[in-house]
Structure formats: structure tokens, C-alpha cells
Amino acid sequence: MTVKNKWMSTVASIWIQCTSGSLYTFSFYSSSLKASQGYDQSTLDTVSVFKDFGANSGVLSGLLYTAVASPSSSVTFRGRKGGPWIVLLIGAIQCFVGYFLMWLSVTGTIYRPPVPVMCVFMLLAAHGVTFLNTANVVTGVINFHNHSGTIVGIMKGFLGLSGAILLQVYQTVFNAGPTSYILMLSLLPFLNTLLFMCSVRPYETNEVDEKRNLNGLSLFSIIVAAYLFIIIILKQAVTLSLAAHIVIFSVLVILLASPLYVAVKPQSTQNFEETDTDRLLINASSNHDFLEEHNKNLLQAICTVDFWCLFFTTVTGMGTGLATVNNLAQVGESLGYTSFETSTLVSLWSIWNFVGRFGAGYVSDHFLYKKKLARPVFIAITLALMSVGHCVIASGLPGALYMGSVLVGVFYGSQWSLMPTIASEVFGVLHFGTIFNTITIAGPIGSYVVSVRVVGYIYDREAAQGGIDTDYCTGTHCFRLSFLIMAFSTFLGFMVAMGLFLRTRRFYEQIVLRRDEGCS
């Protein structure tokens, strides 16, 4: 860690992101939480909704980053200039406290807390993740402002993979039940963040081969995703010995360490490019009118139809996606899947989430710049395919949960790439952080409505009609109606997204493309 450049900062951020996706593994330990606390499905879904609200309330972390970690900040701490490490430290502490108190509750070390208190524990743990994610993503954008889409895709991609990585660590090192997994979630992200947080720093330098090196990091992320996919399927097919688990985990560690090559290589070349100031001033002048006209603050954005179209599509897309991953274990349990099979589904969800996050931006960029196809059409396409995925799960056919979770996982991940990009294009970049975080709140709102008022209510009703054990429901009827309702809601989102596409088609042709061509 003695190497100090933007590439080392990026690698450190990647490693922190690799343990920051605990929220995507809620289904793995939710059964232990439900049994130990005596929750019914509606109560469990209420706790999960607080997880979603915490994970999607990143305004405070953004404000803190601006105050203590931006290059223009003058804040010092014990004589040391502030930086992203302050944001990372606060996030790591929140994660530790939230999960550790949850573990104490599940093990009975402390008296069983009331449901609102458990919701606070979950909210605290999830809210800490937003600090980790904000520090890594914003620092990456500052370091690579000319390739912000690529660096955001890398950071979001590794966050999506982190759920599978955490489960691989647990299954190799611990593997003592879901309760001990909660303890691991309190310790591993905390210690990992402490180890690398001081290397995450903004650097205001440009290099000639930035894009090539970023493509190298993208390739590493794809290799890691492919390797995780192979070992997840392998573990599903055969029973592996402890030695095999150790070898597989060692290879994963080597792959995760491989981005160090990119961090060390630029240190020896130092090929910094000179800035053509006159060209930048000409481009800035020619595009000033366009930027001024289309940059909106939060209040101005809220007063537009486009804002509420994006908000509604986020409610239906991210809301039903969150509800699906939160209830994945219970759906598998009702359909007769083993606990190992459901943990496999949770691990694979991280892979599909990565594919959606990493791929949607690239595909939509290609069609936008090559075919001049407005980006909102891809939100419409992904919501339509999510609707198909919900219908597949609702069928309850053999293997349908695997196929449905692939469709829902990929196109849920796509929303995380498409929505922020569209928001920055339609409303401008001056107030992008505020507008983006406001739209993101739509995700947990949709998750609450779907998880608690639809999935949880219908599940408990079906369980009560099933006989003596009213806490569990078995059969396709337990979740069928819920997923059909989710399919209908995402179809409504598809229709709204098509309306947004028609509204912004001329804008993308006449404003965004001209602005980007002028800046290129």
C-alpha cells in the first residue's frame, strides 16, 4: 500500500466494495432472524424494508463527503487534512454496530428487542453501506471525471458481486449457520474498511492511457464474475472437500488481488497528458447555453413530468426487485428448495445483479451514440423483461425460480445503471447528487408497499389457511398472487417508461448528443 496514485485509490475502493454488499444477502440469514425473534412474514418484511430505506438514503453521506472529503475541503482532523477515509470510517462503524447488535439479539445474548428496535439495528447497518458506497464512487468519479460512466460501472459492479464474495468467504472460513454469518457481517466489512480506507484519495491528474487501464479493471471484474458463477454452479453440482474449498477460495483471493497490476504499472510510466486549455474553453463556450438551459435544481426537477416518470419507474423496477431478493429464501422454502439451494440462489443473484449494472450502461451508450436511440427506452425494455421474470416465478414450475431470478436480477441491476445516467442527462449535473438520491428513495417505497402490503400479507393469509403451523406456508400458492401483482406493476412501469422515451426522444437527439459531441 506504499504506492500512492489514483490507481491504488481505485484498487482500495474495489476491495472495500467487495465486502460492502451485505444487504444483498439478507435472504441467507433472514430465516434465522425470523425464527429467533418469533416474527411472521409481514414483520420480517417490515424489517427488510428498513434495510432498503437505510441503503437508499444516501443524502447525508453525500453532504458529509462534500464537507470533509472533496478536493476543495479545508477540514482537518488532528492536524491531518480530511478525506474520504472519514466517510468510510463513519460508514464502517455504523455497519459494525448495526450487525453486532443484531447478532446479540439473534443469539439471545441480549433480551429480544421490540420490532422497532430491530428495525433501527437494520437501518443503522444499511445506512452505513451508503457511506462506503458514496466515498468509493464519488472518489472514483473525481479521479476519472473523463470516464465517469466506466468507473461508476466498475464500483457498482463489484458492489453487486460482493454478496457472492461474502458468501464464499463464509462458506470456506466459517460455515457454522446463518447466525454466525451475521457476526461475520459485523466484523469483516469493518476490518476490511479500516485496512484500506487511508488509500482512498482524490487525485487531480489525467493520464494518456486511462481508458485502457480502466478497461483492464473492467476485464478483471468480468473474470471475477465468471469465476464466481462457475464455483457457485460447481458447489451446487458436487460436494467438495475442505481442501477443494480452500483452493477455490485461494484462487478467488488471487483474482481479487490482480487489479494491483494496474495500480503499479502507471507508477512506472507516468505518462500524464497535457490539457489543451484553448480547446476546452472553446467547447465550454459553445455548450454553455445548452448546459445552463437544462441544469435544474431539485425543486425545478420535481416540477417536471420527467422526474415523476423516473420516480414511478424506480418504484416499480427497484421496488419489486428489492421485494424479490428479500423474499428469495422464503419463496424457495415454500417450493421445497433446500437451504443450500436457496443460498445458491442468493449467491447467483449477485452475479445477475453485476451483469445488469455492468452491461446496461455499455449497451445503452452504444445505441445512444451509434443509433441515437434515447436511453429511457432501455428502462422500458428492462421493466418489460422484469415483468416476464415475475411471471416465471409465479408459475412455480420446476426450475422456474432459477430462471425467474436470473431475469429479475439482471434487469433489476440494470435500473441502478440506467436511472442515474438518465437523471444526469435530463436534469444536468450541477445538482445531480441531490436529484439522484431523491429518486432513489422510490426503491424502498416500492419495496415497502410490495413486501409488507402485498407479499407479507398474502403469505400470512395463505399460511393461516394451511393448517396447524400458521408461521409457514408450503406450495406454489404462497407467493403466486404476489408475483403476478409485481408483474402487473412492472408492466405499468414499462408503459410509463415508454412515455418518458417519447417525451425525451427529441431532447436526446438535439441537446444531449450535441453537448457530448461538443465536449468530445
C-alpha positions in Angstrom: 0.0 0.0 0.0 3.1 2.3 -0.3 2.1 3.1 -3.9 0.1 6.4 -3.8 -1.7 7.2 -7.0 -5.3 7.3 -8.4 -5.0 3.6 -9.4 -4.1 2.5 -5.9 -7.0 4.5 -4.6 -9.2 2.7 -7.1 -8.0 -0.7 -6.1 -8.5 0.1 -2.5 -12.1 1.2 -3.3 -12.7 -2.0 -5.2 -11.5 -4.1 -2.2 -13.8 -2.2 0.1 -16.7 -2.6 -2.3 -16.1 -6.4 -2.3 -17.3 -6.6 1.3 -19.9 -3.9 1.2 -22.8 -5.9 -0.3 -24.1 -7.5 2.9 -27.6 -6.1 2.1 -27.9 -8.4 -0.9 -27.5 -11.5 1.3 -30.5 -10.7 3.6 -32.3 -13.8 2.4 -29.5 -16.0 3.6 -29.8 -15.1 7.3 -33.5 -13.9 7.3 -34.7 -17.4 8.4 -32.5 -17.2 11.5 -33.8 -13.7 12.3 -37.4 -14.8 11.8 -37.1 -17.9 13.9 -35.1 -16.4 16.8 -37.4 -13.4 17.1 -40.7 -15.1 16.5 -41.6 -13.0 13.5 -44.3 -13.7 11.0 -43.6 -13.0 7.3 -45.1 -9.5 7.4 -42.9 -8.5 10.4 -39.8 -9.9 8.7 -40.7 -7.9 5.6 -41.1 -4.8 7.7 -37.5 -5.2 9.0 -36.3 -5.8 5.4 -37.9 -2.6 4.3 -35.9 -0.6 6.9 -32.8 -2.2 5.3 -33.9 -0.9 1.9 -34.6 2.6 3.3 -31.2 2.7 5.0 -29.5 1.5 1.9 -31.2 4.1 -0.3 -30.9 7.2 1.9 -27.5 8.5 0.9 -28.1 12.2 1.1 -26.3 12.5 4.5 -23.2 10.6 3.2 -23.1 12.9 0.1 -23.2 16.0 2.2 -20.5 14.7 4.5 -18.3 13.8 1.6 -18.6 17.4 0.2 -17.8 18.8 3.6 -14.7 16.8 4.5 -13.5 14.9 1.5 -13.8 17.0 -1.7 -10.6 18.4 -3.1 -11.7 21.9 -2.1 -12.4 20.9 1.5 -10.3 22.6 4.2 -11.4 20.4 7.1 -8.7 18.9 9.2 -8.7 16.1 11.8 -5.9 16.2 14.4 -3.7 18.2 12.0 -4.5 15.9 9.1 -6.4 17.0 6.0 -9.8 15.4 5.8 -10.6 12.9 3.1 -12.8 10.0 2.0 -11.4 8.0 4.9 -13.6 10.0 7.3 -16.7 9.0 5.4 -15.5 5.4 5.1 -14.8 5.2 8.9 -18.2 6.5 9.8 -19.9 4.0 7.5 -17.8 1.1 8.8 -18.7 2.0 12.4 -22.4 2.1 11.6 -22.2 -1.3 9.8 -20.4 -2.9 12.8 -22.8 -1.5 15.4 -25.9 -2.4 13.5 -25.0 -6.0 12.7 -23.3 -6.7 16.0 -26.4 -5.7 17.9 -28.5 -7.8 15.6 -26.2 -10.8 16.2 -26.5 -10.3 20.0 -30.3 -10.3 19.6 -30.4 -13.4 17.5 -28.1 -15.4 19.8 -30.1 -14.3 22.9 -27.1 -12.5 24.4 -29.4 -9.5 25.0 -33.1 -9.6 25.6 -35.2 -9.9 22.5 -35.7 -6.3 21.3 -39.1 -4.9 20.2 -39.6 -4.9 16.4 -39.0 -1.1 16.1 -35.6 -1.5 17.8 -34.6 -4.3 15.5 -35.7 -2.1 12.6 -33.3 0.6 13.9 -30.5 -2.0 14.0 -31.1 -2.9 10.4 -31.5 0.7 9.4 -28.1 1.6 11.0 -26.3 -1.3 9.3 -27.8 -0.5 5.9 -27.2 3.2 6.2 -23.5 2.6 6.9 -23.2 0.9 3.5 -24.3 4.2 1.8 -21.3 5.9 3.3 -18.9 3.2 2.0 -20.5 3.3 -1.5 -20.6 7.1 -1.7 -17.0 7.5 -0.7 -15.8 5.0 -3.2 -18.0 6.1 -6.1 -17.5 9.8 -5.7 -13.8 9.5 -5.3 -13.6 7.4 -8.4 -15.6 10.0 -10.4 -13.2 12.8 -9.2 -10.2 10.7 -10.2 -11.6 9.7 -13.6 -14.0 12.6 -14.5 -13.4 11.9 -18.2 -14.6 8.3 -17.8 -17.1 8.6 -15.0 -19.5 6.1 -16.6 -16.8 3.4 -16.7 -15.6 3.9 -13.1 -19.2 4.0 -11.7 -19.9 0.8 -13.6 -16.8 -0.8 -12.0 -17.6 0.3 -8.5 -21.3 -0.6 -8.7 -20.3 -3.9 -10.4 -18.1 -5.0 -7.6 -20.8 -4.0 -5.1 -23.2 -6.2 -6.9 -20.6 -9.1 -6.8 -19.9 -8.6 -3.1 -22.9 -10.6 -1.9 -21.5 -13.7 -3.7 -18.0 -12.9 -2.4 -19.2 -12.6 1.2 -20.9 -16.0 1.0 -17.8 -17.6 -0.5 -15.7 -16.3 2.4 -18.3 -17.5 4.9 -18.7 -21.0 3.4 -15.0 -21.5 3.3 -13.8 -20.0 6.6 -16.9 -20.3 8.9 -19.9 -22.2 7.6 -21.5 -22.6 11.1 -25.0 -21.4 10.3 -26.8 -18.2 9.4 -26.3 -16.8 13.0 -22.5 -16.8 12.8 -22.9 -15.2 9.3 -24.4 -12.1 11.0 -21.4 -11.9 13.2 -19.1 -12.1 10.2 -21.0 -9.2 8.6 -20.3 -7.1 11.6 -16.6 -7.8 11.6 -15.3 -8.4 8.0 -16.5 -5.2 6.3 -15.4 -3.1 9.3 -11.9 -4.5 9.5 -11.5 -4.5 5.7 -12.5 -0.8 5.5 -10.1 0.1 8.3 -7.3 -1.7 6.4 -7.7 0.2 3.1 -9.6 3.4 3.8 -6.5 5.6 4.0 -5.5 4.7 0.4 -8.8 6.1 -1.0 -8.0 9.6 -2.0 -8.9 12.0 -4.9 -6.1 12.9 -7.4 -6.5 15.7 -9.9 -4.3 14.2 -12.7 -5.0 12.9 -16.2 -3.1 10.1 -17.9 -2.9 9.2 -21.6 -3.9 5.6 -21.2 -6.6 6.0 -18.5 -9.2 4.4 -20.7 -7.0 1.4 -21.5 -6.3 0.8 -17.8 -9.9 1.2 -16.8 -10.8 -1.4 -19.5 -8.3 -3.6 -17.8 -10.1 -3.2 -14.4 -13.4 -3.9 -16.2 -11.9 -7.1 -17.6 -10.8 -8.2 -14.1 -14.3 -7.6 -12.8 -15.8 -9.8 -15.6 -13.2 -12.6 -14.9 -14.1 -12.5 -11.2 -17.9 -12.6 -12.0 -17.3 -15.6 -14.4 -15.2 -17.4 -11.8 -17.8 -16.9 -9.0 -20.5 -18.1 -11.4 -18.5 -21.3 -12.1 -17.8 -22.1 -8.5 -21.4 -21.5 -7.4 -22.6 -23.9 -10.0 -19.8 -26.4 -9.1 -20.8 -26.4 -5.5 -24.4 -27.0 -6.4 -23.4 -30.0 -8.6 -20.9 -31.8 -6.4 -19.9 -32.0 -2.7 -16.4 -30.5 -2.3 -13.8 -31.4 0.4 -12.3 -28.8 2.7 -9.1 -28.8 0.7 -11.1 -28.1 -2.5 -12.9 -25.2 -0.8 -9.5 -23.7 0.3 -8.1 -24.0 -3.2 -11.1 -22.4 -4.7 -11.1 -19.6 -2.2 -7.3 -19.0 -2.7 -7.8 -18.6 -6.4 -10.6 -16.0 -5.7 -8.3 -14.1 -3.5 -5.6 -14.0 -6.2 -8.2 -12.8 -8.7 -9.3 -10.0 -6.4 -5.6 -9.0 -5.9 -4.9 -8.9 -9.6 -6.0 -5.2 -10.1 -2.8 -4.4 -8.2 -1.0 -4.8 -11.5 -2.9 -1.9 -12.9 -2.1 0.2 -9.8 1.6 -0.4 -10.0 2.0 -0.1 -13.8 1.2 3.6 -14.3 3.6 4.4 -11.5 6.5 3.4 -13.8 5.3 5.2 -16.9 4.0 8.5 -15.5 2.5 9.4 -18.9 0.4 12.3 -17.9 -1.3 14.2 -20.7 -1.2 17.9 -21.2 -4.5 19.8 -21.1 -5.4 21.7 -24.2 -6.9 24.8 -22.5 -7.9 26.7 -25.6 -9.8 23.7 -26.9 -11.6 23.2 -23.6 -12.6 26.9 -23.4 -14.0 26.8 -26.9 -16.0 23.7 -26.2 -17.2 25.1 -22.9 -18.4 28.3 -24.5 -20.2 26.6 -27.4 -22.1 24.4 -25.0 -22.7 26.9 -22.2 -26.2 27.8 -23.3 -27.2 24.1 -23.5 -25.9 23.4 -20.0 -27.5 26.4 -18.5 -30.9 25.7 -20.0 -31.0 22.0 -18.9 -29.4 22.1 -15.5 -32.2 22.0 -12.9 -32.1 22.1 -9.1 -34.2 19.7 -7.1 -37.3 21.9 -6.8 -37.2 22.6 -10.6 -36.8 18.9 -11.3 -39.7 17.9 -9.1 -42.0 20.2 -11.0 -41.4 18.3 -14.2 -43.2 15.3 -15.6 -39.9 13.6 -16.4 -38.9 13.5 -12.8 -42.1 11.7 -11.8 -41.8 9.3 -14.7 -38.4 8.3 -13.4 -39.7 8.1 -9.9 -42.5 5.8 -10.9 -40.3 3.5 -12.9 -38.0 3.3 -10.0 -40.9 2.4 -7.6 -41.9 -0.5 -9.9 -38.5 -1.6 -11.0 -36.3 -1.3 -7.9 -39.2 -1.8 -5.6 -40.2 -5.2 -7.0 -36.6 -6.2 -7.4 -35.8 -5.5 -3.7 -39.0 -7.4 -2.7 -37.9 -10.4 -4.7 -34.4 -10.6 -3.3 -35.7 -10.0 0.3 -38.1 -13.0 -0.1 -36.0 -15.3 -2.2 -35.3 -17.7 0.6 -38.9 -17.9 1.7 -40.0 -18.5 -1.9 -37.5 -21.3 -2.2 -38.6 -22.7 1.1 -42.3 -22.8 0.1 -41.4 -24.5 -3.1 -39.3 -27.2 -1.3 -35.8 -26.0 -2.0 -33.1 -26.9 0.5 -31.3 -24.2 2.5 -28.2 -24.9 0.3 -30.2 -24.3 -2.8 -31.6 -21.0 -1.5 -28.1 -19.8 -0.5 -27.1 -20.7 -4.1 -29.9 -18.6 -5.4 -28.8 -15.6 -3.3 -25.2 -16.0 -4.5 -26.3 -16.2 -8.1 -28.4 -13.1 -7.6 -25.2 -11.1 -7.0 -23.9 -12.4 -10.4 -27.1 -11.4 -12.2 -27.1 -8.0 -10.4 -23.5 -7.4 -11.6 -24.4 -8.3 -15.2 -27.2 -5.8 -15.2 -25.3 -3.0 -13.6 -22.2 -3.5 -15.7 -23.9 -4.2 -19.0 -26.8 -1.8 -19.2 -24.6 1.3 -19.3 -22.4 -0.1 -22.1 -25.3 -1.3 -24.2 -27.3 1.9 -23.8 -24.2 4.0 -24.5 -23.6 2.1 -27.8 -27.2 2.6 -29.0 -27.3 6.2 -27.9 -24.1 7.3 -29.7 -24.3 4.9 -32.6 -28.1 4.7 -33.3 -29.2 7.9 -31.5 -31.7 5.8 -29.5 -32.8 7.7 -26.4 -31.7 5.9 -23.2 -35.1 5.7 -21.5 -36.2 3.1 -24.0 -33.9 0.7 -22.2 -35.7 1.3 -18.9 -38.8 0.3 -20.7 -37.2 -2.9 -22.1 -35.8 -3.9 -18.8 -39.1 -3.4 -17.0 -40.9 -5.5 -19.6 -38.4 -8.3 -19.1 -38.7 -8.0 -15.3 -42.4 -8.5 -15.7 -41.7 -11.7 -17.6 -39.4 -12.8 -14.8 -42.1 -12.2 -12.1 -44.5 -14.3 -14.2 -42.0 -17.1 -14.5 -41.5 -17.2 -10.7 -45.3 -17.1 -10.2 -45.7 -20.3 -12.3 -44.0 -22.4 -9.6 -42.7 -24.8 -12.3 -39.6 -26.9 -11.6 -36.6 -24.6 -12.1 -38.8 -21.6 -12.6 -37.3 -19.9 -9.5 -33.8 -20.1 -11.0 -34.9 -18.8 -14.4 -37.1 -16.1 -12.9 -34.4 -14.9 -10.5 -32.0 -14.5 -13.5 -34.4 -12.3 -15.3 -35.4 -10.2 -12.3 -31.8 -10.0 -11.0 -30.2 -8.8 -14.3 -32.9 -6.2 -15.1 -33.1 -5.0 -11.5 -29.4 -4.4 -11.6 -29.9 -2.5 -14.9 -32.0 0.1 -13.1 -29.1 1.1 -11.0 -27.1 1.9 -14.1 -29.8 3.4 -16.3 -31.7 5.6 -13.8 -28.7 7.7 -12.5 -27.4 8.2 -16.1 -30.8 9.4 -17.4 -31.2 11.7 -14.4 -27.8 13.3 -15.1 -28.7 13.8 -18.7 -32.2 15.1 -18.4 -31.7 17.3 -15.3 -28.0 18.2 -15.7 -25.0 17.5 -13.5 -25.0 20.6 -11.2 -27.5 19.2 -8.7 -27.2 15.6 -9.9 -26.4 14.1 -6.4 -29.5 15.6 -4.7 -31.8 14.7 -7.6 -30.4 11.2 -7.9 -30.7 10.4 -4.2 -34.2 11.7 -4.1 -35.3 9.4 -6.9 -33.5 6.5 -5.3 -35.9 6.8 -2.3 -38.6 5.4 -4.6 -37.0 2.0 -4.4 -37.6 1.3 -0.7 -41.1 3.0 -1.0 -42.0 0.4 -3.7 -40.3 -2.3 -1.6 -42.4 -1.5 1.4 -45.7 -1.5 -0.5 -44.9 -4.8 -2.3 -43.1 -6.6 0.6 -45.3 -5.7 3.5 -48.7 -4.9 2.0 -48.6 -7.5 -0.8 -46.1 -10.3 -0.2 -46.2 -10.5 3.5 -50.0 -10.1 3.8 -50.8 -12.7 1.2 -48.2 -15.2 2.6 -49.5 -14.9 6.1 -53.1 -15.3 4.9 -52.2 -18.4 2.9 -50.3 -19.8 5.9 -53.2 -19.2 8.2 -55.5 -21.2 5.9 -52.9 -24.1 5.6 -53.5 -25.7 9.0 -51.8 -26.0 12.4 -48.5 -24.3 11.7 -49.6 -20.8 10.8 -46.0 -19.4 10.6 -45.0 -21.3 7.4 -46.7 -21.9 4.0 -45.8 -24.6 1.6 -46.8 -24.7 -2.1 -46.9 -22.5 -5.2 -50.0 -20.6 -3.9 -47.9 -19.0 -1.1 -46.4 -16.4 -3.5 -48.1 -16.8 -6.8 -50.6 -13.9 -6.5 -47.8 -11.7 -5.1 -45.6 -12.2 -8.1 -48.4 -11.7 -10.5 -49.2 -8.4 -8.9 -45.5 -7.5 -9.2 -45.6 -8.5 -12.8 -48.5 -6.2 -13.4 -46.8 -3.3 -11.6 -43.6 -3.6 -13.6 -45.7 -3.7 -16.8 -47.3 -0.3 -15.7 -43.7 0.9 -15.2 -42.9 -0.2 -18.8 -45.7 1.9 -20.1 -44.6 5.0 -18.1 -41.0 4.4 -19.3 -42.2 4.3 -22.9 -44.0 7.6 -22.3 -40.7 9.0 -20.9 -38.9 7.8 -24.0 -41.3 9.5 -26.3 -41.1 12.7 -24.3 -37.3 12.8 -24.3 -36.5 11.4 -27.7 -36.2 14.9 -29.3 -34.2 16.1 -26.3 -31.6 13.3 -26.7 -31.3 14.0 -30.4 -31.0 17.8 -30.3 -29.4 18.5 -26.9 -27.6 15.6 -25.3 -25.8 14.5 -28.4 -24.8 18.0 -29.4 -23.5 18.7 -25.9 -21.5 15.4 -25.7 -20.1 15.9 -29.3 -19.0 19.4 -28.4 -17.2 18.2 -25.3 -15.6 15.2 -27.0 
